[in-house]
Amino acid sequence: MISAKSNLHKVYRYSEKEPSRLFHQRLDRNERNQPFSEEFMENIKSKITGELFMVYPEMDSVYETVAGWL
């Protein structure tokens, strides 16, 4: 079994556990404050495939689109 280096045993990771914010107004972490429309959600769901969860996103087309827009 692989064990961590000795200096890593001293590292403390702070927990982000906090009360649920699900049904509260949240504006401090860039969240949306209105739900998406059902039509929009169905459109997104129709494009999700199992293969999309198996790979890292390919960002080239996004970068090209943003670069063209900028």
C-alpha positions as CSV (number, residue, x, y, z in Angstrom):
1,M,0.0,0.0,0.0
2,I,1.2,3.5,-0.8
3,S,1.5,5.8,2.2
4,A,1.7,9.6,2.3
5,K,5.0,11.4,2.8
6,S,5.6,12.2,6.5
7,N,5.2,16.0,6.0
8,L,1.7,15.4,4.5
9,H,0.5,13.9,7.8
10,K,0.7,17.4,9.3
11,V,-1.5,19.0,6.6
12,Y,-5.0,19.9,7.8
13,R,-7.7,20.3,5.2
14,Y,-10.5,22.6,6.3
15,S,-14.0,21.3,5.8
16,E,-16.4,23.3,3.7
17,K,-19.3,21.6,5.6
18,E,-21.9,24.2,6.4
19,P,-25.7,24.1,6.7
20,S,-27.4,23.5,3.4
21,R,-27.9,26.5,1.2
22,L,-30.3,24.8,-1.2
23,F,-33.5,26.7,-0.4
24,H,-31.8,30.0,0.5
25,Q,-30.9,33.1,-1.6
26,R,-27.3,32.6,-2.6
27,L,-25.4,35.4,-4.3
28,D,-21.9,35.1,-2.9
29,R,-20.6,32.3,-5.1
30,N,-21.9,33.3,-8.5
31,E,-25.0,31.2,-8.2
32,R,-28.1,31.8,-10.4
33,N,-31.0,33.3,-8.5
34,Q,-33.7,31.9,-10.9
35,P,-34.2,28.4,-12.1
36,F,-33.6,27.5,-15.8
37,S,-36.8,27.0,-17.8
38,E,-38.0,23.4,-18.4
39,E,-37.4,23.8,-22.1
40,F,-33.8,24.7,-21.5
41,M,-33.2,21.9,-19.1
42,E,-34.8,19.3,-21.5
43,N,-32.5,20.6,-24.3
44,I,-29.5,20.2,-22.1
45,K,-30.6,16.7,-20.9
46,S,-31.1,15.6,-24.5
47,K,-27.5,16.3,-25.3
48,I,-25.9,14.4,-22.4
49,T,-24.5,11.0,-23.2
50,G,-22.6,8.5,-21.2
51,E,-19.5,9.2,-23.2
52,L,-19.5,12.8,-21.9
53,F,-18.9,11.5,-18.4
54,M,-15.9,9.4,-19.5
55,V,-13.6,12.1,-20.9
56,Y,-12.2,15.5,-19.9
57,P,-13.9,18.3,-21.8
58,E,-12.2,19.4,-25.0
59,M,-12.0,23.2,-24.7
60,D,-10.5,24.1,-28.1
61,S,-13.8,25.1,-29.7
62,V,-14.8,27.1,-26.6
63,Y,-11.5,29.0,-26.7
64,E,-11.9,29.7,-30.4
65,T,-15.4,30.9,-30.0
66,V,-14.5,33.2,-27.1
67,A,-11.4,34.5,-28.9
68,G,-13.5,35.3,-32.0
69,W,-16.0,37.1,-29.8
70,L,-13.3,39.1,-28.0
